[in-house]
Each structure stands twice: as C-alpha cells, then as structure tokens.
Amino acid sequence: MTLTLTAISPVTPAGIRDVLEADFARARAALTEARHLQAGKDTPGHRAAVAECTARIDAVLDMYLDSRAVRVSP
C-alpha cells in the first residue's frame, strides 16, 4: 500500500476545518483498507501500512487541535 501526499494551496483559518475533515476522511479510508489487507494476511508490510495510517490520522487530529488553538487565542 502506498500513501500519496498531495500539495494543497494556502487555506484560510475558516476553511482549514473543511480541508482537515477531507484529509481525515481519506486517512480513515486508507486505514480501513490497510486493516482489511492485514486481516487477510498479517505481514510486516501490512502492519507498517496500518501504523502509517494511524500516524497520519494522529497528525490530522493534531493539526485540527492546533488550528482551533489559533482561532481561540486573542
């Protein structure tokens, strides 16, 4: 399984939530696929893919929390 990173244009704080929600949805779909592959055959590659997807979801959630902190700060 290969993860693809895409460049995005600058986003305003108001639009960051939409971008992060879309990225979260893609990461969640990738994790579902990786877990499905691992359930079919537990290999080091499939375990690594699950770990990568989990790390990606964590990163998106961290960005979401960071973006909320920026909006809340005076």
CHARMM-style PDB file with segment names, atoms N, HN, CA, C and O in Angstrom:
ATOM      1  N   MET     1       0.849  -1.167   0.000  1.00  0.00      PROA
ATOM      2  CA  MET     1       0.000   0.000   0.000  1.00  0.00      PROA
ATOM      3  C   MET     1       0.894   1.228   0.000  1.00  0.00      PROA
ATOM      4  O   MET     1       1.832   1.313   0.793  1.00  0.00      PROA
ATOM      5  N   THR     2       0.616   2.170  -0.871  1.00  0.00      PROA
ATOM      6  HN  THR     2      -0.147   2.101  -1.514  1.00  0.00      PROA
ATOM      7  CA  THR     2       1.392   3.396  -0.970  1.00  0.00      PROA
ATOM      8  C   THR     2       0.521   4.575  -0.612  1.00  0.00      PROA
ATOM      9  O   THR     2      -0.585   4.725  -1.131  1.00  0.00      PROA
ATOM     10  N   LEU     3       1.027   5.422   0.287  1.00  0.00      PROA
ATOM     11  HN  LEU     3       1.926   5.301   0.709  1.00  0.00      PROA
ATOM     12  CA  LEU     3       0.314   6.636   0.634  1.00  0.00      PROA
ATOM     13  C   LEU     3       0.757   7.735  -0.310  1.00  0.00      PROA
ATOM     14  O   LEU     3       1.943   7.860  -0.615  1.00  0.00      PROA
ATOM     15  N   THR     4      -0.186   8.525  -0.771  1.00  0.00      PROA
ATOM     16  HN  THR     4      -1.150   8.424  -0.524  1.00  0.00      PROA
ATOM     17  CA  THR     4       0.112   9.613  -1.680  1.00  0.00      PROA
ATOM     18  C   THR     4      -0.152  10.927  -0.974  1.00  0.00      PROA
ATOM     19  O   THR     4      -1.229  11.144  -0.418  1.00  0.00      PROA
ATOM     20  N   LEU     5       0.836  11.797  -1.003  1.00  0.00      PROA
ATOM     21  HN  LEU     5       1.711  11.621  -1.455  1.00  0.00      PROA
ATOM     22  CA  LEU     5       0.677  13.120  -0.424  1.00  0.00      PROA
ATOM     23  C   LEU     5       0.408  14.100  -1.555  1.00  0.00      PROA
ATOM     24  O   LEU     5       1.057  14.048  -2.599  1.00  0.00      PROA
ATOM     25  N   THR     6      -0.532  14.976  -1.346  1.00  0.00      PROA
ATOM     26  HN  THR     6      -1.059  15.018  -0.498  1.00  0.00      PROA
ATOM     27  CA  THR     6      -0.838  15.979  -2.353  1.00  0.00      PROA
ATOM     28  C   THR     6      -0.629  17.361  -1.773  1.00  0.00      PROA
ATOM     29  O   THR     6      -0.915  17.610  -0.602  1.00  0.00      PROA
ATOM     30  N   ALA     7      -0.131  18.245  -2.595  1.00  0.00      PROA
ATOM     31  HN  ALA     7       0.101  18.042  -3.547  1.00  0.00      PROA
ATOM     32  CA  ALA     7       0.059  19.624  -2.158  1.00  0.00      PROA
ATOM     33  C   ALA     7      -1.284  20.338  -2.205  1.00  0.00      PROA
ATOM     34  O   ALA     7      -2.105  20.095  -3.090  1.00  0.00      PROA
ATOM     35  N   ILE     8      -1.488  21.219  -1.241  1.00  0.00      PROA
ATOM     36  HN  ILE     8      -0.821  21.417  -0.523  1.00  0.00      PROA
ATOM     37  CA  ILE     8      -2.711  21.999  -1.230  1.00  0.00      PROA
ATOM     38  C   ILE     8      -2.336  23.471  -1.210  1.00  0.00      PROA
ATOM     39  O   ILE     8      -1.255  23.842  -0.753  1.00  0.00      PROA
ATOM     40  N   SER     9      -3.222  24.289  -1.702  1.00  0.00      PROA
ATOM     41  HN  SER     9      -4.100  23.988  -2.074  1.00  0.00      PROA
ATOM     42  CA  SER     9      -2.982  25.718  -1.705  1.00  0.00      PROA
ATOM     43  C   SER     9      -3.208  26.275  -0.307  1.00  0.00      PROA
ATOM     44  O   SER     9      -3.849  25.625   0.519  1.00  0.00      PROA
ATOM     45  N   PRO    10      -2.689  27.472  -0.030  1.00  0.00      PROA
ATOM     46  CA  PRO    10      -2.896  28.056   1.292  1.00  0.00      PROA
ATOM     47  C   PRO    10      -4.383  28.120   1.641  1.00  0.00      PROA
ATOM     48  O   PRO    10      -5.228  28.358   0.778  1.00  0.00      PROA
ATOM     49  N   VAL    11      -4.680  27.906   2.901  1.00  0.00      PROA
ATOM     50  HN  VAL    11      -3.993  27.713   3.602  1.00  0.00      PROA
ATOM     51  CA  VAL    11      -6.060  27.841   3.352  1.00  0.00      PROA
ATOM     52  C   VAL    11      -6.275  28.885   4.442  1.00  0.00      PROA
ATOM     53  O   VAL    11      -5.426  29.077   5.313  1.00  0.00      PROA
ATOM     54  N   THR    12      -7.395  29.540   4.383  1.00  0.00      PROA
ATOM     55  HN  THR    12      -8.084  29.384   3.675  1.00  0.00      PROA
ATOM     56  CA  THR    12      -7.743  30.491   5.430  1.00  0.00      PROA
ATOM     57  C   THR    12      -8.168  29.720   6.672  1.00  0.00      PROA
ATOM     58  O   THR    12      -8.592  28.569   6.568  1.00  0.00      PROA
ATOM     59  N   PRO    13      -8.061  30.335   7.841  1.00  0.00      PROA
ATOM     60  CA  PRO    13      -8.492  29.621   9.058  1.00  0.00      PROA
ATOM     61  C   PRO    13      -9.930  29.119   8.973  1.00  0.00      PROA
ATOM     62  O   PRO    13     -10.251  28.064   9.520  1.00  0.00      PROA
ATOM     63  N   ALA    14     -10.792  29.862   8.297  1.00  0.00      PROA
ATOM     64  HN  ALA    14     -10.532  30.719   7.853  1.00  0.00      PROA
ATOM     65  CA  ALA    14     -12.191  29.432   8.187  1.00  0.00      PROA
ATOM     66  C   ALA    14     -12.320  28.165   7.355  1.00  0.00      PROA
ATOM     67  O   ALA    14     -13.221  27.361   7.594  1.00  0.00      PROA
ATOM     68  N   GLY    15     -11.430  27.973   6.378  1.00  0.00      PROA
ATOM     69  HN  GLY    15     -10.699  28.627   6.184  1.00  0.00      PROA
ATOM     70  CA  GLY    15     -11.519  26.811   5.503  1.00  0.00      PROA
ATOM     71  C   GLY    15     -10.685  25.628   5.945  1.00  0.00      PROA
ATOM     72  O   GLY    15     -10.773  24.546   5.365  1.00  0.00      PROA
ATOM     73  N   ILE    16      -9.866  25.836   6.983  1.00  0.00      PROA
ATOM     74  HN  ILE    16      -9.794  26.715   7.454  1.00  0.00      PROA
ATOM     75  CA  ILE    16      -8.992  24.752   7.411  1.00  0.00      PROA
ATOM     76  C   ILE    16      -9.778  23.546   7.906  1.00  0.00      PROA
ATOM     77  O   ILE    16      -9.349  22.407   7.720  1.00  0.00      PROA
ATOM     78  N   ARG    17     -10.916  23.785   8.531  1.00  0.00      PROA
ATOM     79  HN  ARG    17     -11.264  24.710   8.682  1.00  0.00      PROA
ATOM     80  CA  ARG    17     -11.718  22.670   9.032  1.00  0.00      PROA
ATOM     81  C   ARG    17     -12.170  21.770   7.881  1.00  0.00      PROA
ATOM     82  O   ARG    17     -12.127  20.546   8.005  1.00  0.00      PROA
ATOM     83  N   ASP    18     -12.601  22.360   6.768  1.00  0.00      PROA
ATOM     84  HN  ASP    18     -12.635  23.354   6.667  1.00  0.00      PROA
ATOM     85  CA  ASP    18     -13.023  21.566   5.615  1.00  0.00      PROA
ATOM     86  C   ASP    18     -11.867  20.733   5.063  1.00  0.00      PROA
ATOM     87  O   ASP    18     -12.043  19.565   4.716  1.00  0.00      PROA
ATOM     88  N   VAL    19     -10.696  21.338   4.986  1.00  0.00      PROA
ATOM     89  HN  VAL    19     -10.553  22.287   5.267  1.00  0.00      PROA
ATOM     90  CA  VAL    19      -9.519  20.630   4.472  1.00  0.00      PROA
ATOM     91  C   VAL    19      -9.157  19.476   5.398  1.00  0.00      PROA
ATOM     92  O   VAL    19      -8.894  18.364   4.940  1.00  0.00      PROA
ATOM     93  N   LEU    20      -9.144  19.744   6.702  1.00  0.00      PROA
ATOM     94  HN  LEU    20      -9.357  20.647   7.074  1.00  0.00      PROA
ATOM     95  CA  LEU    20      -8.787  18.699   7.657  1.00  0.00      PROA
ATOM     96  C   LEU    20      -9.831  17.583   7.703  1.00  0.00      PROA
ATOM     97  O   LEU    20      -9.484  16.412   7.854  1.00  0.00      PROA
ATOM     98  N   GLU    21     -11.107  17.946   7.573  1.00  0.00      PROA
ATOM     99  HN  GLU    21     -11.389  18.897   7.451  1.00  0.00      PROA
ATOM    100  CA  GLU    21     -12.152  16.909   7.537  1.00  0.00      PROA
ATOM    101  C   GLU    21     -11.986  16.012   6.316  1.00  0.00      PROA
ATOM    102  O   GLU    21     -12.150  14.795   6.409  1.00  0.00      PROA
ATOM    103  N   ALA    22     -11.663  16.609   5.177  1.00  0.00      PROA
ATOM    104  HN  ALA    22     -11.530  17.597   5.102  1.00  0.00      PROA
ATOM    105  CA  ALA    22     -11.455  15.816   3.962  1.00  0.00      PROA
ATOM    106  C   ALA    22     -10.220  14.933   4.113  1.00  0.00      PROA
ATOM    107  O   ALA    22     -10.241  13.765   3.724  1.00  0.00      PROA
ATOM    108  N   ASP    23      -9.144  15.483   4.675  1.00  0.00      PROA
ATOM    109  HN  ASP    23      -9.127  16.431   4.991  1.00  0.00      PROA
ATOM    110  CA  ASP    23      -7.937  14.694   4.874  1.00  0.00      PROA
ATOM    111  C   ASP    23      -8.188  13.567   5.871  1.00  0.00      PROA
ATOM    112  O   ASP    23      -7.691  12.454   5.694  1.00  0.00      PROA
ATOM    113  N   PHE    24      -8.957  13.856   6.915  1.00  0.00      PROA
ATOM    114  HN  PHE    24      -9.360  14.760   7.059  1.00  0.00      PROA
ATOM    115  CA  PHE    24      -9.293  12.826   7.893  1.00  0.00      PROA
ATOM    116  C   PHE    24     -10.091  11.701   7.231  1.00  0.00      PROA
ATOM    117  O   PHE    24      -9.843  10.524   7.492  1.00  0.00      PROA
ATOM    118  N   ALA    25     -11.039  12.063   6.382  1.00  0.00      PROA
ATOM    119  HN  ALA    25     -11.240  13.019   6.170  1.00  0.00      PROA
ATOM    120  CA  ALA    25     -11.848  11.051   5.688  1.00  0.00      PROA
ATOM    121  C   ALA    25     -10.963  10.165   4.808  1.00  0.00      PROA
ATOM    122  O   ALA    25     -11.140   8.948   4.771  1.00  0.00      PROA
ATOM    123  N   ARG    26     -10.016  10.779   4.105  1.00  0.00      PROA
ATOM    124  HN  ARG    26      -9.872  11.768   4.136  1.00  0.00      PROA
ATOM    125  CA  ARG    26      -9.101   9.984   3.264  1.00  0.00      PROA
ATOM    126  C   ARG    26      -8.220   9.084   4.131  1.00  0.00      PROA
ATOM    127  O   ARG    26      -7.992   7.923   3.792  1.00  0.00      PROA
ATOM    128  N   ALA    27      -7.732   9.613   5.239  1.00  0.00      PROA
ATOM    129  HN  ALA    27      -7.917  10.556   5.515  1.00  0.00      PROA
ATOM    130  CA  ALA    27      -6.884   8.822   6.130  1.00  0.00      PROA
ATOM    131  C   ALA    27      -7.669   7.667   6.747  1.00  0.00      PROA
ATOM    132  O   ALA    27      -7.155   6.558   6.890  1.00  0.00      PROA
ATOM    133  N   ARG    28      -8.905   7.941   7.103  1.00  0.00      PROA
ATOM    134  HN  ARG    28      -9.323   8.842   6.987  1.00  0.00      PROA
ATOM    135  CA  ARG    28      -9.752   6.890   7.684  1.00  0.00      PROA
ATOM    136  C   ARG    28     -10.020   5.787   6.656  1.00  0.00      PROA
ATOM    137  O   ARG    28     -10.002   4.602   6.992  1.00  0.00      PROA
ATOM    138  N   ALA    29     -10.268   6.179   5.410  1.00  0.00      PROA
ATOM    139  HN  ALA    29     -10.283   7.141   5.137  1.00  0.00      PROA
ATOM    140  CA  ALA    29     -10.499   5.188   4.346  1.00  0.00      PROA
ATOM    141  C   ALA    29      -9.239   4.358   4.109  1.00  0.00      PROA
ATOM    142  O   ALA    29      -9.312   3.146   3.902  1.00  0.00      PROA
ATOM    143  N   ALA    30      -8.088   5.021   4.140  1.00  0.00      PROA
ATOM    144  HN  ALA    30      -8.029   6.005   4.308  1.00  0.00      PROA
ATOM    145  CA  ALA    30      -6.823   4.303   3.951  1.00  0.00      PROA
ATOM    146  C   ALA    30      -6.586   3.322   5.098  1.00  0.00      PROA
ATOM    147  O   ALA    30      -6.115   2.207   4.876  1.00  0.00      PROA
ATOM    148  N   LEU    31      -6.913   3.738   6.326  1.00  0.00      PROA
ATOM    149  HN  LEU    31      -7.296   4.644   6.506  1.00  0.00      PROA
ATOM    150  CA  LEU    31      -6.759   2.845   7.474  1.00  0.00      PROA
ATOM    151  C   LEU    31      -7.693   1.643   7.365  1.00  0.00      PROA
ATOM    152  O   LEU    31      -7.301   0.520   7.681  1.00  0.00      PROA
ATOM    153  N   THR    32      -8.910   1.873   6.925  1.00  0.00      PROA
ATOM    154  HN  THR    32      -9.228   2.786   6.669  1.00  0.00      PROA
ATOM    155  CA  THR    32      -9.857   0.765   6.740  1.00  0.00      PROA
ATOM    156  C   THR    32      -9.297  -0.239   5.737  1.00  0.00      PROA
ATOM    157  O   THR    32      -9.342  -1.447   5.966  1.00  0.00      PROA
ATOM    158  N   GLU    33      -8.771   0.269   4.630  1.00  0.00      PROA
ATOM    159  HN  GLU    33      -8.735   1.251   4.444  1.00  0.00      PROA
ATOM    160  CA  GLU    33      -8.182  -0.617   3.609  1.00  0.00      PROA
ATOM    161  C   GLU    33      -6.966  -1.354   4.162  1.00  0.00      PROA
ATOM    162  O   GLU    33      -6.817  -2.556   3.943  1.00  0.00      PROA
ATOM    163  N   ALA    34      -6.100  -0.645   4.875  1.00  0.00      PROA
ATOM    164  HN  ALA    34      -6.221   0.331   5.054  1.00  0.00      PROA
ATOM    165  CA  ALA    34      -4.900  -1.281   5.434  1.00  0.00      PROA
ATOM    166  C   ALA    34      -5.276  -2.372   6.429  1.00  0.00      PROA
ATOM    167  O   ALA    34      -4.668  -3.442   6.439  1.00  0.00      PROA
ATOM    168  N   ARG    35      -6.269  -2.107   7.260  1.00  0.00      PROA
ATOM    169  HN  ARG    35      -6.764  -1.238   7.251  1.00  0.00      PROA
ATOM    170  CA  ARG    35      -6.710  -3.126   8.222  1.00  0.00      PROA
ATOM    171  C   ARG    35      -7.334  -4.323   7.515  1.00  0.00      PROA
ATOM    172  O   ARG    35      -7.163  -5.465   7.941  1.00  0.00      PROA
ATOM    173  N   HSD    36      -8.057  -4.054   6.432  1.00  0.00      PROA
ATOM    174  HN  HSD    36      -8.196  -3.126   6.085  1.00  0.00      PROA
ATOM    175  CA  HSD    36      -8.653  -5.140   5.652  1.00  0.00      PROA
ATOM    176  C   HSD    36      -7.549  -6.033   5.066  1.00  0.00      PROA
ATOM    177  O   HSD    36      -7.643  -7.260   5.116  1.00  0.00      PROA
ATOM    178  N   LEU    37      -6.511  -5.408   4.517  1.00  0.00      PROA
ATOM    179  HN  LEU    37      -6.435  -4.412   4.477  1.00  0.00      PROA
ATOM    180  CA  LEU    37      -5.397  -6.179   3.958  1.00  0.00      PROA
ATOM    181  C   LEU    37      -4.686  -6.969   5.050  1.00  0.00      PROA
ATOM    182  O   LEU    37      -4.300  -8.118   4.839  1.00  0.00      PROA
ATOM    183  N   GLN    38      -4.515  -6.352   6.217  1.00  0.00      PROA
ATOM    184  HN  GLN    38      -4.829  -5.419   6.388  1.00  0.00      PROA
ATOM    185  CA  GLN    38      -3.851  -7.039   7.320  1.00  0.00      PROA
ATOM    186  C   GLN    38      -4.690  -8.206   7.822  1.00  0.00      PROA
ATOM    187  O   GLN    38      -4.149  -9.248   8.192  1.00  0.00      PROA
ATOM    188  N   ALA    39      -6.009  -8.035   7.836  1.00  0.00      PROA
ATOM    189  HN  ALA    39      -6.448  -7.189   7.536  1.00  0.00      PROA
ATOM    190  CA  ALA    39      -6.880  -9.130   8.266  1.00  0.00      PROA
ATOM    191  C   ALA    39      -6.781 -10.306   7.303  1.00  0.00      PROA
ATOM    192  O   ALA    39      -6.894 -11.459   7.716  1.00  0.00      PROA
ATOM    193  N   GLY    40      -6.572 -10.021   6.025  1.00  0.00      PROA
ATOM    194  HN  GLY    40      -6.481  -9.083   5.689  1.00  0.00      PROA
ATOM    195  CA  GLY    40      -6.426 -11.087   5.031  1.00  0.00      PROA
ATOM    196  C   GLY    40      -5.112 -11.823   5.177  1.00  0.00      PROA
ATOM    197  O   GLY    40      -5.051 -13.046   5.053  1.00  0.00      PROA
ATOM    198  N   LYS    41      -4.053 -11.061   5.443  1.00  0.00      PROA
ATOM    199  HN  LYS    41      -4.102 -10.067   5.543  1.00  0.00      PROA
ATOM    200  CA  LYS    41      -2.742 -11.674   5.634  1.00  0.00      PROA
ATOM    201  C   LYS    41      -1.902 -10.728   6.473  1.00  0.00      PROA
ATOM    202  O   LYS    41      -1.585  -9.618   6.046  1.00  0.00      PROA
ATOM    203  N   ASP    42      -1.546 -11.173   7.664  1.00  0.00      PROA
ATOM    204  HN  ASP    42      -1.804 -12.074   8.011  1.00  0.00      PROA
ATOM    205  CA  ASP    42      -0.772 -10.347   8.586  1.00  0.00      PROA
ATOM    206  C   ASP    42       0.699 -10.419   8.208  1.00  0.00      PROA
ATOM    207  O   ASP    42       1.393 -11.378   8.544  1.00  0.00      PROA
ATOM    208  N   THR    43       1.164  -9.398   7.510  1.00  0.00      PROA
ATOM    209  HN  THR    43       0.600  -8.618   7.238  1.00  0.00      PROA
ATOM    210  CA  THR    43       2.563  -9.333   7.095  1.00  0.00      PROA
ATOM    211  C   THR    43       3.197  -8.073   7.691  1.00  0.00      PROA
ATOM    212  O   THR    43       2.489  -7.162   8.120  1.00  0.00      PROA
ATOM    213  N   PRO    44       4.517  -8.026   7.714  1.00  0.00      PROA
ATOM    214  CA  PRO    44       5.173  -6.811   8.193  1.00  0.00      PROA
ATOM    215  C   PRO    44       4.778  -5.575   7.372  1.00  0.00      PROA
ATOM    216  O   PRO    44       4.638  -4.481   7.920  1.00  0.00      PROA
ATOM    217  N   GLY    45       4.604  -5.750   6.090  1.00  0.00      PROA
ATOM    218  HN  GLY    45       4.717  -6.639   5.645  1.00  0.00      PROA
ATOM    219  CA  GLY    45       4.191  -4.641   5.241  1.00  0.00      PROA
ATOM    220  C   GLY    45       2.796  -4.137   5.570  1.00  0.00      PROA
ATOM    221  O   GLY    45       2.555  -2.930   5.594  1.00  0.00      PROA
ATOM    222  N   HSD    46       1.877  -5.063   5.823  1.00  0.00      PROA
ATOM    223  HN  HSD    46       2.073  -6.044   5.803  1.00  0.00      PROA
ATOM    224  CA  HSD    46       0.514  -4.671   6.173  1.00  0.00      PROA
ATOM    225  C   HSD    46       0.479  -4.006   7.555  1.00  0.00      PROA
ATOM    226  O   HSD    46      -0.259  -3.044   7.769  1.00  0.00      PROA
ATOM    227  N   ARG    47       1.283  -4.529   8.488  1.00  0.00      PROA
ATOM    228  HN  ARG    47       1.882  -5.311   8.314  1.00  0.00      PROA
ATOM    229  CA  ARG    47       1.360  -3.894   9.811  1.00  0.00      PROA
ATOM    230  C   ARG    47       1.925  -2.485   9.699  1.00  0.00      PROA
ATOM    231  O   ARG    47       1.457  -1.566  10.371  1.00  0.00      PROA
ATOM    232  N   ALA    48       2.924  -2.322   8.855  1.00  0.00      PROA
ATOM    233  HN  ALA    48       3.304  -3.069   8.309  1.00  0.00      PROA
ATOM    234  CA  ALA    48       3.528  -0.994   8.655  1.00  0.00      PROA
ATOM    235  C   ALA    48       2.514  -0.028   8.043  1.00  0.00      PROA
ATOM    236  O   ALA    48       2.466   1.144   8.415  1.00  0.00      PROA
ATOM    237  N   ALA    49       1.708  -0.521   7.108  1.00  0.00      PROA
ATOM    238  HN  ALA    49       1.747  -1.474   6.806  1.00  0.00      PROA
ATOM    239  CA  ALA    49       0.693   0.329   6.478  1.00  0.00      PROA
ATOM    240  C   ALA    49      -0.336   0.787   7.501  1.00  0.00      PROA
ATOM    241  O   ALA    49      -0.758   1.944   7.485  1.00  0.00      PROA
ATOM    242  N   VAL    50      -0.742  -0.112   8.389  1.00  0.00      PROA
ATOM    243  HN  VAL    50      -0.400  -1.052   8.403  1.00  0.00      PROA
ATOM    244  CA  VAL    50      -1.691   0.255   9.450  1.00  0.00      PROA
ATOM    245  C   VAL    50      -1.053   1.307  10.349  1.00  0.00      PROA
ATOM    246  O   VAL    50      -1.703   2.287  10.711  1.00  0.00      PROA
ATOM    247  N   ALA    51       0.200   1.116  10.710  1.00  0.00      PROA
ATOM    248  HN  ALA    51       0.728   0.319  10.416  1.00  0.00      PROA
ATOM    249  CA  ALA    51       0.893   2.080  11.569  1.00  0.00      PROA
ATOM    250  C   ALA    51       1.011   3.443  10.883  1.00  0.00      PROA
ATOM    251  O   ALA    51       0.821   4.474  11.527  1.00  0.00      PROA
ATOM    252  N   GLU    52       1.321   3.457   9.584  1.00  0.00      PROA
ATOM    253  HN  GLU    52       1.474   2.619   9.061  1.00  0.00      PROA
ATOM    254  CA  GLU    52       1.403   4.713   8.832  1.00  0.00      PROA
ATOM    255  C   GLU    52       0.061   5.436   8.815  1.00  0.00      PROA
ATOM    256  O   GLU    52      -0.004   6.647   9.027  1.00  0.00      PROA
ATOM    257  N   CYS    53      -0.995   4.695   8.566  1.00  0.00      PROA
ATOM    258  HN  CYS    53      -0.943   3.711   8.395  1.00  0.00      PROA
ATOM    259  CA  CYS    53      -2.332   5.294   8.524  1.00  0.00      PROA
ATOM    260  C   CYS    53      -2.734   5.843   9.885  1.00  0.00      PROA
ATOM    261  O   CYS    53      -3.329   6.916   9.976  1.00  0.00      PROA
ATOM    262  N   THR    54      -2.410   5.114  10.932  1.00  0.00      PROA
ATOM    263  HN  THR    54      -1.926   4.242  10.859  1.00  0.00      PROA
ATOM    264  CA  THR    54      -2.717   5.578  12.281  1.00  0.00      PROA
ATOM    265  C   THR    54      -1.937   6.855  12.587  1.00  0.00      PROA
ATOM    266  O   THR    54      -2.477   7.787  13.183  1.00  0.00      PROA
ATOM    267  N   ALA    55      -0.678   6.896  12.182  1.00  0.00      PROA
ATOM    268  HN  ALA    55      -0.240   6.138  11.698  1.00  0.00      PROA
ATOM    269  CA  ALA    55       0.138   8.095  12.394  1.00  0.00      PROA
ATOM    270  C   ALA    55      -0.422   9.276  11.600  1.00  0.00      PROA
ATOM    271  O   ALA    55      -0.406  10.412  12.075  1.00  0.00      PROA
ATOM    272  N   ARG    56      -0.911   9.007  10.403  1.00  0.00      PROA
ATOM    273  HN  ARG    56      -0.923   8.085  10.017  1.00  0.00      PROA
ATOM    274  CA  ARG    56      -1.497  10.075   9.589  1.00  0.00      PROA
ATOM    275  C   ARG    56      -2.754  10.637  10.262  1.00  0.00      PROA
ATOM    276  O   ARG    56      -2.953  11.851  10.292  1.00  0.00      PROA
ATOM    277  N   ILE    57      -3.587   9.766  10.792  1.00  0.00      PROA
ATOM    278  HN  ILE    57      -3.425   8.780  10.768  1.00  0.00      PROA
ATOM    279  CA  ILE    57      -4.791  10.217  11.495  1.00  0.00      PROA
ATOM    280  C   ILE    57      -4.393  11.048  12.711  1.00  0.00      PROA
ATOM    281  O   ILE    57      -4.991  12.093  12.966  1.00  0.00      PROA
ATOM    282  N   ASP    58      -3.393  10.597  13.463  1.00  0.00      PROA
ATOM    283  HN  ASP    58      -2.907   9.748  13.256  1.00  0.00      PROA
ATOM    284  CA  ASP    58      -2.922  11.369  14.614  1.00  0.00      PROA
ATOM    285  C   ASP    58      -2.437  12.751  14.184  1.00  0.00      PROA
ATOM    286  O   ASP    58      -2.713  13.744  14.857  1.00  0.00      PROA
ATOM    287  N   ALA    59      -1.721  12.817  13.072  1.00  0.00      PROA
ATOM    288  HN  ALA    59      -1.497  12.010  12.525  1.00  0.00      PROA
ATOM    289  CA  ALA    59      -1.209  14.096  12.581  1.00  0.00      PROA
ATOM    290  C   ALA    59      -2.352  15.034  12.196  1.00  0.00      PROA
ATOM    291  O   ALA    59      -2.311  16.225  12.503  1.00  0.00      PROA
ATOM    292  N   VAL    60      -3.366  14.496  11.526  1.00  0.00      PROA
ATOM    293  HN  VAL    60      -3.399  13.529  11.276  1.00  0.00      PROA
ATOM    294  CA  VAL    60      -4.515  15.322  11.139  1.00  0.00      PROA
ATOM    295  C   VAL    60      -5.241  15.835  12.381  1.00  0.00      PROA
ATOM    296  O   VAL    60      -5.632  17.001  12.440  1.00  0.00      PROA
ATOM    297  N   LEU    61      -5.419  14.974  13.359  1.00  0.00      PROA
ATOM    298  HN  LEU    61      -5.102  14.027  13.312  1.00  0.00      PROA
ATOM    299  CA  LEU    61      -6.079  15.405  14.590  1.00  0.00      PROA
ATOM    300  C   LEU    61      -5.250  16.460  15.323  1.00  0.00      PROA
ATOM    301  O   LEU    61      -5.807  17.409  15.876  1.00  0.00      PROA
ATOM    302  N   ASP    62      -3.930  16.302  15.333  1.00  0.00      PROA
ATOM    303  HN  ASP    62      -3.478  15.532  14.884  1.00  0.00      PROA
ATOM    304  CA  ASP    62      -3.071  17.316  15.942  1.00  0.00      PROA
ATOM    305  C   ASP    62      -3.204  18.652  15.216  1.00  0.00      PROA
ATOM    306  O   ASP    62      -3.281  19.700  15.858  1.00  0.00      PROA
ATOM    307  N   MET    63      -3.231  18.625  13.886  1.00  0.00      PROA
ATOM    308  HN  MET    63      -3.168  17.774  13.364  1.00  0.00      PROA
ATOM    309  CA  MET    63      -3.397  19.860  13.114  1.00  0.00      PROA
ATOM    310  C   MET    63      -4.741  20.504  13.419  1.00  0.00      PROA
ATOM    311  O   MET    63      -4.841  21.727  13.516  1.00  0.00      PROA
ATOM    312  N   TYR    64      -5.768  19.684  13.569  1.00  0.00      PROA
ATOM    313  HN  TYR    64      -5.687  18.691  13.490  1.00  0.00      PROA
ATOM    314  CA  TYR    64      -7.083  20.214  13.890  1.00  0.00      PROA
ATOM    315  C   TYR    64      -7.057  20.929  15.245  1.00  0.00      PROA
ATOM    316  O   TYR    64      -7.581  22.035  15.384  1.00  0.00      PROA
ATOM    317  N   LEU    65      -6.446  20.289  16.233  1.00  0.00      PROA
ATOM    318  HN  LEU    65      -6.021  19.391  16.120  1.00  0.00      PROA
ATOM    319  CA  LEU    65      -6.356  20.910  17.553  1.00  0.00      PROA
ATOM    320  C   LEU    65      -5.521  22.186  17.505  1.00  0.00      PROA
ATOM    321  O   LEU    65      -5.866  23.179  18.145  1.00  0.00      PROA
ATOM    322  N   ASP    66      -4.428  22.163  16.752  1.00  0.00      PROA
ATOM    323  HN  ASP    66      -4.147  21.356  16.233  1.00  0.00      PROA
ATOM    324  CA  ASP    66      -3.595  23.357  16.600  1.00  0.00      PROA
ATOM    325  C   ASP    66      -4.367  24.490  15.935  1.00  0.00      PROA
ATOM    326  O   ASP    66      -4.223  25.648  16.328  1.00  0.00      PROA
ATOM    327  N   SER    67      -5.176  24.174  14.943  1.00  0.00      PROA
ATOM    328  HN  SER    67      -5.292  23.233  14.624  1.00  0.00      PROA
ATOM    329  CA  SER    67      -5.928  25.207  14.234  1.00  0.00      PROA
ATOM    330  C   SER    67      -6.994  25.808  15.147  1.00  0.00      PROA
ATOM    331  O   SER    67      -7.302  26.996  15.044  1.00  0.00      PROA
ATOM    332  N   ARG    68      -7.549  25.006  16.025  1.00  0.00      PROA
ATOM    333  HN  ARG    68      -7.299  24.042  16.109  1.00  0.00      PROA
ATOM    334  CA  ARG    68      -8.543  25.517  16.981  1.00  0.00      PROA
ATOM    335  C   ARG    68      -7.862  26.442  17.992  1.00  0.00      PROA
ATOM    336  O   ARG    68      -8.435  27.459  18.383  1.00  0.00      PROA
ATOM    337  N   ALA    69      -6.667  26.102  18.409  1.00  0.00      PROA
ATOM    338  HN  ALA    69      -6.202  25.276  18.091  1.00  0.00      PROA
ATOM    339  CA  ALA    69      -5.931  26.930  19.369  1.00  0.00      PROA
ATOM    340  C   ALA    69      -5.622  28.292  18.774  1.00  0.00      PROA
ATOM    341  O   ALA    69      -5.662  29.299  19.481  1.00  0.00      PROA
ATOM    342  N   VAL    70      -5.315  28.340  17.490  1.00  0.00      PROA
ATOM    343  HN  VAL    70      -5.281  27.523  16.915  1.00  0.00      PROA
ATOM    344  CA  VAL    70      -5.010  29.596  16.809  1.00  0.00      PROA
ATOM    345  C   VAL    70      -6.268  30.468  16.758  1.00  0.00      PROA
ATOM    346  O   VAL    70      -6.193  31.675  16.986  1.00  0.00      PROA
ATOM    347  N   ARG    71      -7.414  29.867  16.461  1.00  0.00      PROA
ATOM    348  HN  ARG    71      -7.475  28.886  16.276  1.00  0.00      PROA
ATOM    349  CA  ARG    71      -8.666  30.628  16.376  1.00  0.00      PROA
ATOM    350  C   ARG    71      -9.131  31.124  17.737  1.00  0.00      PROA
ATOM    351  O   ARG    71      -9.737  32.191  17.831  1.00  0.00      PROA
ATOM    352  N   VAL    72      -8.856  30.366  18.789  1.00  0.00      PROA
ATOM    353  HN  VAL    72      -8.363  29.499  18.712  1.00  0.00      PROA
ATOM    354  CA  VAL    72      -9.334  30.716  20.122  1.00  0.00      PROA
ATOM    355  C   VAL    72      -8.451  31.800  20.745  1.00  0.00      PROA
ATOM    356  O   VAL    72      -8.940  32.621  21.520  1.00  0.00      PROA
ATOM    357  N   SER    73      -7.160  31.810  20.416  1.00  0.00      PROA
ATOM    358  HN  SER    73      -6.763  31.143  19.786  1.00  0.00      PROA
ATOM    359  CA  SER    73      -6.243  32.776  21.002  1.00  0.00      PROA
ATOM    360  C   SER    73      -6.603  34.193  20.567  1.00  0.00      PROA
ATOM    361  O   SER    73      -7.010  34.412  19.426  1.00  0.00      PROA
ATOM    362  N   PRO    74      -6.451  35.161  21.486  1.00  0.00      PROA
ATOM    363  CA  PRO    74      -6.779  36.564  21.148  1.00  0.00      PROA
ATOM    364  C   PRO    74      -5.742  37.177  20.244  1.00  0.00      PROA
ATOM    365  OT1 PRO    74      -5.864  38.342  19.867  1.00  0.00      PROA
TER     366      PRO     74
END
